Amino acid sequence: MEPDFDIGIIGGGPAGSSLAAYLAKAGVRCVVFERDLFPRPHVGESLVPSSTRVFNDLGFIDKMEEAKFPRKYGAAWTANDQSKAAYNVNWEGLSPDCHVEVRFEEREQPGVNKNYTYHVDRGKFDLMLLQHANELGATVYEGVKVSSVDFSSELPVVNFKMGRKEMGVSVRMVADASGRHTLLGNQLKLKIKDPVFDQYAIHSWFGGFDRGAVAKSASEYDYIHIHFLPISNTWVWQIPITDDVTSIGVVTQKSNFARSKQEREEFFWNSLESRPLIAEAVRNSERLREFKAEGDYSYAMSQICGDRFVLLGDAGRFVDPIFSTGVSIALNSSRFAHKDILGALERNDFSRASFKTFEDTIVRGTKNWYDFIGVYYRLNVLFTYFISDRRYRLDVLKLLQGDVYDEGRPPVLEKMRAMVSDVEQNPQHMWHGLLGDLTSDAFRPAGS
């Protein structure tokens, strides 16, 4: 039986549209079902350099340049003196009054031919990438919400409504790129709530924000800034969207996150007041959008592929966004998945085993991201220490560039984990009082 399409892709965000572009470029008949009408606003506006490999593969890099998105040459992390007073420790020259920064050009990155990546207006960026897939030959349906996938017959059927009419399209296999809606994850009961990270965020866009309020120099104005607050496991993102527009968001644990809209907005402003320079800069700018809240940030799946399906990007895993991982994981999911999908089409074998290379690679990469984030939350000063130490700086930068997929256990992560474990087990250690509780004891040796 000949299906309507070879591949059905649920979701037209970065994961779905880049997969469609890869497949259409290879001559595969694929269809994208996107529930929204683009453009639409979306969180996750800062990219990492590994994304450039995908843009090069798809012939999309020139469009990124033409769009004149702000170039992201590096990243900076800040905290202030108020944090220091909260700890009764012997600093010996180390302080949470930190301002550490990296420039991506410090490490040569194979396959990446630019010393910067981008900050993007996701409404514009996602539309551009979806249109690019369509131009390459992918069929795209917007405003079409998939309700389920029927795997009961030989060929899966993607079910959706067109107006009031129930419809179905047959395909050889399905790629779920439905984002945090996690359509197949919910339908097949694969979703696993993250037992550690329960972060929530409230964010908006601001015009006229003074990016020099905390930056050490003008060269940092277009960096992403992560500002840590003296509130447990709470931080602020600062992301340039245009020359005049800046995205500001507060991320915190669910226990700190109020239910009502008014209380959430109060929490946003109260959180910023713990960093007076940042709060003043935001208050002196103009809020351009309503505040938006994001919840249930982190989860995993018991499996990310099976017979005739794969899960891509946020549909397969979402981890805390502190290192701008979301779009990168989405794009790299399609980069790795499309190779296995082409092989499955060639062999006419759509069993789970056909997608093993993709599954192993993404599981390895997302675990490295997860462990890196866990170390960071457990002991922030350790991150500062490793970034500042020339022995480790480039190895940490490799992770920040998004090159997390080729090593099962990056040596620098193992070193960081070991140091955290030492601090956890030694109450007399000068850093013991700085341990965060979000990933408490995550790196203690088993059985201890």
C-alpha positions in Angstrom: 0.0 0.0 0.0 1.3 3.4 -1.0 1.1 6.0 1.8 0.0 9.6 1.3 3.5 10.7 2.5 6.7 9.0 3.5 7.2 11.0 6.7 4.6 12.8 8.8 6.1 15.5 11.0 4.1 16.8 13.9 5.1 20.4 14.7 6.7 23.1 12.6 9.1 24.6 15.2 12.9 24.3 14.8 13.0 20.6 15.2 10.1 19.8 12.8 11.0 22.4 10.1 14.7 21.5 10.0 13.9 17.8 9.8 11.5 18.6 6.9 14.2 20.6 5.2 16.7 17.8 5.5 14.3 15.3 4.2 12.8 17.4 1.4 16.4 18.3 0.3 17.0 14.5 0.0 13.8 14.1 -2.1 11.6 12.5 0.6 7.9 13.2 0.5 7.2 14.7 3.9 4.4 16.7 5.5 4.5 19.1 8.4 1.4 19.6 10.6 1.7 22.8 12.7 -1.1 23.6 15.2 -0.4 27.4 15.2 -0.4 30.0 12.5 3.0 31.5 12.1 4.5 33.9 13.1 3.8 33.4 16.7 5.9 34.4 19.8 7.9 31.7 21.5 10.4 31.5 24.3 14.0 30.3 23.6 15.5 33.2 21.8 19.2 32.6 22.1 21.2 30.0 20.1 24.5 28.2 20.5 27.2 27.9 17.8 26.5 24.2 17.0 23.3 25.4 15.4 25.4 26.9 12.5 26.2 23.3 11.3 22.5 22.8 10.6 22.1 26.1 8.9 25.1 25.3 6.7 23.7 21.8 5.9 20.3 23.3 4.8 21.6 26.3 2.8 19.9 28.5 5.4 22.9 30.5 6.7 22.5 33.3 4.1 18.9 33.8 5.2 20.1 34.1 8.8 22.5 36.8 7.8 20.0 38.6 5.6 17.6 38.7 8.6 20.1 40.7 10.5 19.5 38.9 13.8 21.8 40.2 16.6 25.1 38.3 16.5 26.0 36.5 19.7 29.7 36.4 20.2 29.7 35.2 23.7 28.1 34.8 27.1 28.5 36.3 30.6 27.4 35.2 34.0 27.0 37.7 36.9 26.3 37.8 40.6 26.7 40.6 43.1 28.2 41.6 46.5 24.9 40.9 48.2 25.4 37.2 47.7 28.7 37.3 49.5 27.3 38.5 52.8 24.9 35.5 52.9 27.7 33.0 53.4 30.0 32.6 56.4 33.0 31.1 54.5 36.7 31.8 53.9 36.7 32.9 50.3 40.5 32.9 49.8 40.2 35.1 46.7 37.0 33.5 45.3 33.7 35.3 45.5 30.2 34.9 44.2 30.7 38.6 43.2 31.5 37.1 39.8 31.5 38.4 36.3 32.8 35.7 34.0 32.5 35.7 30.3 33.5 33.6 27.3 33.9 34.4 23.6 33.1 31.6 21.2 36.0 32.4 19.0 38.4 31.3 21.7 37.9 27.7 20.6 37.9 26.5 17.0 34.8 24.5 16.3 34.8 21.9 13.5 32.1 22.5 11.0 31.3 26.0 12.3 32.7 28.7 10.1 31.6 31.8 12.1 32.8 33.1 15.4 29.3 34.0 16.5 25.8 32.6 16.6 22.5 34.5 16.9 19.8 35.8 19.2 16.5 35.5 17.4 12.9 36.7 17.5 11.4 33.2 17.5 8.3 34.4 15.7 10.4 35.5 12.8 13.0 32.8 13.0 10.6 29.9 13.2 8.6 31.2 10.3 11.7 31.6 8.2 12.8 28.0 8.8 9.4 26.6 8.1 9.1 28.5 4.9 12.6 27.3 3.9 11.5 23.7 4.4 8.5 24.4 2.2 10.7 26.0 -0.5 12.8 22.8 -0.5 9.7 20.7 -1.2 8.1 19.8 2.2 4.3 20.1 2.4 3.3 22.3 5.2 -0.1 22.6 6.9 -0.5 25.5 9.4 -3.4 25.8 11.8 -3.8 22.0 11.9 -3.8 20.4 15.3 -2.9 16.7 15.3 -5.1 14.8 17.7 -3.5 11.4 17.7 -1.5 8.9 15.6 -3.0 5.5 14.9 -0.3 2.8 14.9 -2.8 -0.2 14.7 -2.3 -0.9 11.0 0.9 -1.4 9.0 1.1 2.3 8.0 0.6 4.9 10.8 -2.2 7.4 10.3 -1.9 10.9 11.5 -5.3 12.1 12.7 -6.4 15.8 12.7 -9.4 18.1 12.1 -9.8 20.3 9.0 -12.6 22.6 10.2 -15.2 20.2 11.6 -14.1 17.3 9.4 -12.0 14.5 10.9 -9.2 13.5 8.6 -6.3 11.2 8.5 -3.1 11.0 6.5 -1.1 7.7 6.1 2.7 7.8 6.4 5.5 5.3 6.6 6.6 6.8 9.9 6.0 9.7 12.2 8.5 12.3 13.7 7.0 14.0 16.7 8.4 17.6 16.9 5.4 18.9 18.8 7.5 20.6 21.4 6.4 20.7 25.0 2.9 19.5 23.9 4.7 16.1 23.6 1.9 14.6 21.6 3.3 11.0 21.3 4.9 11.2 24.7 1.5 11.7 26.2 -0.4 9.3 23.9 2.1 6.4 24.3 2.6 7.2 28.1 6.3 7.7 27.6 6.7 11.0 29.6 8.6 11.0 32.8 8.5 14.1 35.1 12.0 15.3 36.0 12.4 14.7 39.8 14.9 17.5 40.3 14.3 20.4 37.9 10.8 22.0 38.4 11.7 25.4 37.1 9.2 28.0 36.0 9.8 31.3 34.2 8.1 34.7 33.7 9.3 36.9 30.9 8.7 39.8 28.5 10.3 42.1 26.0 11.6 45.5 27.0 12.5 48.5 24.7 15.3 50.8 25.5 16.9 48.6 28.2 20.4 49.8 29.1 22.6 46.8 28.3 25.6 48.6 29.8 24.1 48.5 33.3 26.0 45.3 34.2 28.2 44.7 31.2 31.9 45.2 31.8 32.5 46.6 28.3 30.6 47.5 25.1 31.8 44.3 23.5 29.5 42.4 25.9 26.3 44.3 25.0 25.2 41.6 22.5 26.1 38.7 24.8 23.5 36.7 26.5 23.7 37.5 30.2 22.7 35.2 33.0 22.3 37.1 36.2 22.1 35.1 39.4 20.0 36.3 42.2 20.3 35.9 46.0 17.1 33.9 45.9 17.4 30.1 46.0 18.0 28.7 42.5 16.7 31.8 40.8 18.3 33.7 37.8 17.5 36.2 35.1 18.1 36.0 31.4 19.0 39.0 29.3 18.9 38.4 25.6 19.2 41.0 22.8 16.4 40.7 20.2 17.1 43.8 18.2 19.3 46.8 18.7 16.6 48.3 21.0 14.6 45.3 22.2 15.8 43.0 25.0 14.1 39.8 26.4 14.2 39.7 30.2 13.0 36.6 32.1 13.1 35.4 35.6 13.5 31.6 36.2 12.8 30.1 39.6 11.7 26.9 41.3 8.0 26.0 41.2 7.8 26.5 45.0 8.6 30.2 44.5 6.2 30.6 41.7 2.8 32.2 42.6 -0.4 31.1 41.0 -2.1 34.4 40.2 -1.0 36.6 37.3 -0.6 39.6 39.6 1.5 37.7 42.1 3.7 36.4 39.4 4.4 39.9 38.1 5.1 41.0 41.6 7.6 38.2 41.9 9.3 39.3 38.7 9.8 42.8 40.0 10.7 41.7 43.5 13.3 39.3 42.1 14.9 42.0 40.0 15.1 44.3 43.0 17.6 41.9 44.6 20.0 43.2 41.8 19.4 46.9 41.9 21.4 47.9 38.8 19.4 45.4 36.7 16.1 46.4 38.3 16.7 50.1 37.6 17.6 49.4 34.0 14.4 47.4 33.5 12.2 49.9 35.2 13.6 52.7 33.0 12.8 50.7 29.9 9.4 50.1 28.2 7.6 46.8 28.5 6.5 45.9 25.0 4.6 42.7 25.6 2.4 41.2 28.3 4.2 39.0 30.8 4.2 35.3 29.9 4.7 32.4 32.2 6.2 29.1 31.3 6.0 26.0 33.5 6.9 22.3 33.8 10.3 23.0 32.2 12.0 19.7 32.6 11.0 16.2 31.7 12.3 13.1 29.8 10.8 10.2 27.9 11.2 6.4 28.7 12.2 6.1 25.0 12.7 8.6 22.2 12.0 6.3 19.3 10.2 3.1 18.5 8.7 1.2 15.6 7.8 3.8 13.0 8.4 6.9 15.2 11.0 9.2 16.6 10.7 12.1 19.1 12.7 15.3 18.3 13.7 18.3 20.4 11.4 19.3 23.2 9.0 16.5 22.3 11.7 14.1 23.5 13.4 15.9 26.3 13.5 19.3 27.9 16.1 20.4 30.4 16.5 23.7 32.2 17.3 26.5 29.7 20.2 28.1 31.5 22.7 27.3 28.7 20.3 28.0 25.8 20.0 24.4 24.9 16.5 24.2 23.5 16.9 25.2 19.9 20.3 23.6 19.7 18.9 20.2 20.8 16.0 20.6 18.4 18.2 21.4 15.4 20.7 18.7 16.3 17.9 16.2 16.7 17.0 16.6 13.1 20.6 16.6 12.0 21.1 13.2 13.5 17.6 11.8 13.0 17.4 12.5 9.3 20.3 10.1 8.6 18.7 7.2 10.3 15.3 8.0 8.6 16.9 8.0 5.2 18.5 4.7 6.0 15.1 3.3 7.2 13.5 4.4 3.9 16.2 2.8 1.8 15.9 -0.5 3.7 12.1 -0.2 4.2 12.8 -1.1 7.8 11.2 1.3 10.3 11.8 -0.7 13.5 13.2 1.0 16.6 16.6 -0.6 15.8 16.8 1.5 12.6 17.0 4.7 14.7 19.6 3.4 17.3 22.4 5.8 16.2 20.0 8.8 16.5 18.8 7.6 19.9 22.2 6.9 21.4 23.6 10.2 20.2 20.8 12.3 21.5 20.5 10.5 24.8 24.3 11.0 25.2 24.2 14.7 24.4 21.1 15.6 26.5 22.6 13.7 29.4 25.8 15.7 29.1 23.7 18.9 29.1 21.7 17.7 32.1 24.8 16.8 34.1 26.5 20.2 33.2 23.4 22.1 34.4 23.2 20.0 37.5 26.8 20.8 38.4 26.1 24.5 37.8 23.1 24.6 40.1 24.8 22.6 42.8 27.9 24.9 43.0 27.9 28.1 41.0 31.3 29.2 42.2 32.7 26.0 40.7 31.6 27.1 37.2 33.4 30.4 37.8 36.5 28.6 38.9 36.6 26.3 35.8 35.9 29.1 33.4 38.7 31.2 34.9 41.2 28.3 34.9 43.1 28.1 31.7 43.5 24.3 32.1 39.7 23.8 31.8 38.4 26.9 30.0 38.3 25.5 26.5 36.8 22.3 27.6 34.0 24.1 29.3 33.6 26.4 26.2 33.2 23.3 24.1 30.1 22.4 26.1 28.8 25.9 25.9 29.3 25.9 22.1 26.9 22.9 22.0 29.5 20.1 21.2 28.1 17.6 23.7 27.3 14.6 21.5 30.6 13.0 20.7 31.7 12.0 24.2 29.9 9.8 26.7 31.6 11.4 29.6 33.5 14.6 28.8 36.6 14.7 31.1 35.9 18.2 32.3 32.4 17.2 33.4 33.9 14.3 35.3 36.4 16.6 37.0 33.6 19.0 38.0 31.4 16.2 39.3 34.3 14.9 41.4 35.0 18.3 42.9 31.3 18.8 43.8 31.3 15.4 45.4 34.4 16.4 47.5 32.7 19.6 48.6 29.5 17.7 49.5 31.3 15.2 51.7 33.5 17.7 53.5 31.6 20.1 55.7 34.9 22.0 56.4 35.5 22.7 52.8 35.6 26.5 52.1 32.9 26.1 49.4 30.6 23.8 51.4 28.4 26.7 52.5 27.8 27.6 48.8 26.2 24.3 47.8 22.8 24.8 46.3 19.9 22.5 47.2 18.3 22.1 43.8 20.6 19.2 42.8 21.4 18.3 46.4 23.7 15.2 46.7 23.3 14.5 43.0 27.1 13.8 42.7 27.6 11.9 45.9 29.1 8.4 45.2 26.5 5.6 45.2 26.1 4.0 48.6 27.8 6.8 50.5 
